[in-house]
């Protein structure tokens, strides 16, 4: 079975290159559907790395496409109030007729990112617990039921969301991350995993940890449901649960240059100070009944001359991150080379379990690069 292949819209590149023609980005998405890609994605960073708003861009794409899945890679929910974000995502899922995936992340520890949170009046050190609480709130609102909530970050009473998302329980939520703490969070809360480990071996090791956490959570959820049902007090599983009390200490985390995923917990991932809000239910979890999708976020630069591909990758990445390529590629999955070599490299991740691959093309001419990838790499995806 061929894995799904997605295309990251170059919203940040448009800003870096001074391109103001946002309609061309919408055309890129339409062309991606025509060329056979399975999904298109948009990143989020309103202040640190400015670009077109991800949700507005995807709404326009939804209105001009019919088949292709739409995703955020990734959205920073801690920057937004969950009532408004739940409403926006439910509306977008409706416009897309149920084609939405919501990739979410916490944001990396870097002065520019901290400044972004500060500018929006959000405490940076508690962004992870704020994200977890937001996920719970949104999933409960997406049921269409009247919701009251009292937590560490948000309190409200008797709120009902309309319209509901097209997808039952709301769009799937994917989380990034590496290291045991982030992986167990993804296994506990998410419907999918969107990381960028730099090697296939690292991907396989992280996936084993994540799936173990996911199965443990499913078992625990089933056991809790059965026990509660016997007592006659259980509610049927819904996609959200109230926020979990976090007791982990805040420690610095390693820099993660994509600005979308947490760094390895071995370097220290802050879950924020202990939450002190009252919770109405149990912990927020993904459903044991919903599928879990291991994915991959990978950066590619194609050229028949591998040396020239490497040079072009360096130019694009160092312009994007203002950091040496050698540093960034130690953290992120990146490849420069011929189409055949790129296909073999990606298939290595697929063999380790990646089911959906989101491709970021590190180029200047994005239309030509997307057409080249579709013609020369896409047909080779999933080949042994």
Secondary structure in CASP SS format (residue, H / E / C, confidence):
PFRMAT SS
TARGET T0000
AUTHOR 0000-0000-0000
METHOD secondary structure of the structure
MODEL  1
X C 1.00
X C 1.00
X C 1.00
X E 1.00
X E 1.00
X E 1.00
X E 1.00
X E 1.00
X C 1.00
X C 1.00
X H 1.00
X H 1.00
X H 1.00
X H 1.00
X H 1.00
X H 1.00
X C 1.00
X C 1.00
X C 1.00
X C 1.00
X C 1.00
X H 1.00
X H 1.00
X H 1.00
X H 1.00
X H 1.00
X H 1.00
X H 1.00
X H 1.00
X H 1.00
X H 1.00
X H 1.00
X H 1.00
X H 1.00
X H 1.00
X C 1.00
X C 1.00
X C 1.00
X E 1.00
X E 1.00
X E 1.00
X E 1.00
X C 1.00
X C 1.00
X C 1.00
X C 1.00
X C 1.00
X C 1.00
X C 1.00
X C 1.00
X C 1.00
X C 1.00
X C 1.00
X H 1.00
X H 1.00
X H 1.00
X H 1.00
X H 1.00
X H 1.00
X H 1.00
X H 1.00
X H 1.00
X H 1.00
X H 1.00
X C 1.00
X C 1.00
X C 1.00
X C 1.00
X E 1.00
X E 1.00
X E 1.00
X E 1.00
X E 1.00
X E 1.00
X E 1.00
X C 1.00
X H 1.00
X H 1.00
X H 1.00
X C 1.00
X C 1.00
X H 1.00
X H 1.00
X H 1.00
X H 1.00
X H 1.00
X H 1.00
X H 1.00
X H 1.00
X H 1.00
X H 1.00
X H 1.00
X H 1.00
X H 1.00
X H 1.00
X C 1.00
X C 1.00
X C 1.00
X C 1.00
X E 1.00
X E 1.00
X E 1.00
X E 1.00
X E 1.00
X C 1.00
X C 1.00
X C 1.00
X C 1.00
X C 1.00
X C 1.00
X H 1.00
X H 1.00
X H 1.00
X H 1.00
X H 1.00
X H 1.00
X H 1.00
X H 1.00
X H 1.00
X C 1.00
X C 1.00
X C 1.00
X C 1.00
X H 1.00
X H 1.00
X H 1.00
X H 1.00
X H 1.00
X H 1.00
X H 1.00
X H 1.00
X H 1.00
X H 1.00
X H 1.00
X H 1.00
X H 1.00
X H 1.00
X H 1.00
X H 1.00
X H 1.00
X H 1.00
X C 1.00
X C 1.00
X C 1.00
X C 1.00
X C 1.00
X E 1.00
X E 1.00
X E 1.00
X E 1.00
X C 1.00
X C 1.00
X C 1.00
X C 1.00
X E 1.00
X E 1.00
X E 1.00
X E 1.00
X E 1.00
X C 1.00
X C 1.00
X C 1.00
X C 1.00
X C 1.00
X C 1.00
X C 1.00
X C 1.00
X C 1.00
X C 1.00
X C 1.00
X C 1.00
X E 1.00
X E 1.00
X E 1.00
X E 1.00
X C 1.00
X C 1.00
X C 1.00
X C 1.00
X H 1.00
X H 1.00
X H 1.00
X H 1.00
X H 1.00
X H 1.00
X H 1.00
X H 1.00
X H 1.00
X H 1.00
X C 1.00
X C 1.00
X E 1.00
X E 1.00
X E 1.00
X E 1.00
X C 1.00
X C 1.00
X C 1.00
X C 1.00
X H 1.00
X H 1.00
X H 1.00
X H 1.00
X H 1.00
X H 1.00
X H 1.00
X H 1.00
X H 1.00
X H 1.00
X H 1.00
X H 1.00
X H 1.00
X H 1.00
X H 1.00
X H 1.00
X H 1.00
X H 1.00
X H 1.00
X H 1.00
X H 1.00
X H 1.00
X H 1.00
X H 1.00
X H 1.00
X H 1.00
X H 1.00
X H 1.00
X H 1.00
X H 1.00
X H 1.00
X H 1.00
X C 1.00
X C 1.00
X C 1.00
X C 1.00
X C 1.00
X C 1.00
X C 1.00
X C 1.00
X C 1.00
X C 1.00
X C 1.00
X C 1.00
X C 1.00
X C 1.00
X C 1.00
X C 1.00
X C 1.00
X C 1.00
X C 1.00
X C 1.00
X C 1.00
X C 1.00
X C 1.00
X C 1.00
X C 1.00
X C 1.00
X C 1.00
X C 1.00
X C 1.00
X C 1.00
X C 1.00
X C 1.00
X C 1.00
X H 1.00
X H 1.00
X H 1.00
X C 1.00
X C 1.00
X C 1.00
X C 1.00
X C 1.00
X C 1.00
X C 1.00
X C 1.00
X C 1.00
X C 1.00
X C 1.00
X C 1.00
X C 1.00
X C 1.00
X C 1.00
X C 1.00
X C 1.00
X C 1.00
X C 1.00
X C 1.00
X C 1.00
X C 1.00
X C 1.00
X C 1.00
X C 1.00
X E 1.00
X E 1.00
X E 1.00
X E 1.00
X E 1.00
X E 1.00
X E 1.00
X E 1.00
X E 1.00
X E 1.00
X C 1.00
X C 1.00
X C 1.00
X H 1.00
X H 1.00
X H 1.00
X H 1.00
X H 1.00
X H 1.00
X H 1.00
X H 1.00
X H 1.00
X H 1.00
X H 1.00
X H 1.00
X H 1.00
X H 1.00
X H 1.00
X H 1.00
X C 1.00
X C 1.00
X C 1.00
X H 1.00
X H 1.00
X H 1.00
X H 1.00
X C 1.00
X C 1.00
X C 1.00
X C 1.00
X C 1.00
X E 1.00
X E 1.00
X E 1.00
X E 1.00
X C 1.00
X H 1.00
X H 1.00
X H 1.00
X H 1.00
X H 1.00
X H 1.00
X H 1.00
X H 1.00
X H 1.00
X H 1.00
X H 1.00
X H 1.00
X H 1.00
X C 1.00
X C 1.00
X C 1.00
X C 1.00
X E 1.00
X E 1.00
X E 1.00
X E 1.00
X E 1.00
X E 1.00
X C 1.00
X C 1.00
X C 1.00
X C 1.00
X H 1.00
X H 1.00
X H 1.00
X H 1.00
X H 1.00
X H 1.00
X H 1.00
X H 1.00
X H 1.00
X H 1.00
X H 1.00
X C 1.00
X H 1.00
X H 1.00
X H 1.00
X C 1.00
X C 1.00
X C 1.00
X C 1.00
END
